[in-house]
């Protein structure tokens, strides 16, 4: 799996709560999260930095208009601006994002199926697809 593919999964995991789990499972799930987060941290920082540097002038104002009630022209302008912006950020971070990760977690960090489903049970908002994507990186 490439770093750029793992990054959104780690972000999804960051939004999960561990409140309903037993302490031992919470700790193990948190350790797995930290290990995964460490694998994408440099890439995530580079994306954030590139996004700040390449953000077009007037982007935030146009975003507010689009969220409220933009004209068709404003929406089209925003879409074009966003596409160009995203392309610049992707090009600037491509080298870091394309790194292939052979091992995501070592055996001591991986969750058992039962432990993983405790994570899923604690997060009712996760879709079936999201649960499966997380299971593949955590088990």
N, C-alpha and C positions, 0 to 999 in steps of 0.2 A: 504494500500500500504506500502511496506517495504521501508526503507530508501535507500537501495541499488537500488531499482527500481526508486525512485524519483530522485536520484542524476543525472543520465544522462538527465532527462527531464529538470532539473534546469539548467544544463550546456547548453542544447539546447536553453532554454529561455535566458540565458546570452548572446548568440550570436545574439539575435533578436534586431532589431532597432525599436525605437519608434518615429522616426522623422516625419512621415506623419500623426500622430494622433493629435487630439485636446489636449490641455494642461491638461484638467481634466482627460482624459482617460490615457494620459502618466503617470500622477502622480499615478493614481489608479493601472495601470499595474506595475509600478515600485514598489509600496508598496507590491503588491502581490508577485512579484519576490523576494523582500527582505525577506518577511515572509517565502517563500518556501526555499530560500537559507539558512536561519537560521536553518531550520529543517535538512539540510544535511551537514552543515558546519563541525561539529565534525567528521562525517564519511569521508567527503572529505579530511580533514586534516590527518586523520589516514591512508587513502589510499595513499596519497602523501608521508607521512613519511615512510610507509612500502615499497613503491616502491623505495624510495631512499636507504633504508637499505638493501633490498633484491636484488637489481639490480646485475646481475651476472657480473663478470669481463669480459671485452671484448665485452659486449653487444652493446655499442654504435658503436664500430668499425664494428661489424658484421652487425648491422642495416644499416650503410652506404653502406656496400658492397651489401647487399640485395637490397637496393634502387637503386644502380647503375647497377650492373650486377654481381650477385653472381653465383657461380657454384651451381649445384644441391645439392652437399654435404653441402655447406655453407648455402643454403636455408633450408635444412632439419635440420641442426644443430640449426639454428636460430629459426625455428618453435618449436623444442623440448625445447630449452632454454626459449622461450617466454611462452610456456604452463606451464613449471615448475615454472617460475617466477610469472605468473598470479595466479597459484594455491597457492603459498606461500602468496601473497598479500591478496587473498581472505580469506584464513584461518586466517590470522592475524587480519582482519577487520570484520570477520563474525558476531561477537556479536553486533557490532554497526550497521552493515548493515541489520541485520535481525529484527531490532526493527520495530514493526508494528505501523504505523501512522494512527490513526483513523480519525483525523480531520486535513486536510492540511491547509485550510484557514477558518477563521471565516467569518460570513456573511458580515461584513463590508469590507473585503479584496477580496471577490469573485467578479469577473467581470460578468457583464451581457453578454448575447450572443452577443449583438450589440457591446459592448466594446471589447469583445474578438476578434470578427471578424475585428475590427480596428487594433488589433495587427497582425492578420493573413494578412490583406491587406497591412500592412507596411513591410511584409517580404515575398517577392515573391519566395524566394528560398525554403521555407518550402513545403514539400510534403503533400499530403492529409493525410497520416498516421500521420505525425508529428503534423499537425494541430489538428487532433483528439486527439492525446495523450496529447497535451498541453491544449486543451479545457477541458479535463476531470479533470485536476488538478487546472485549474484557474477559472472554472465556478461553 
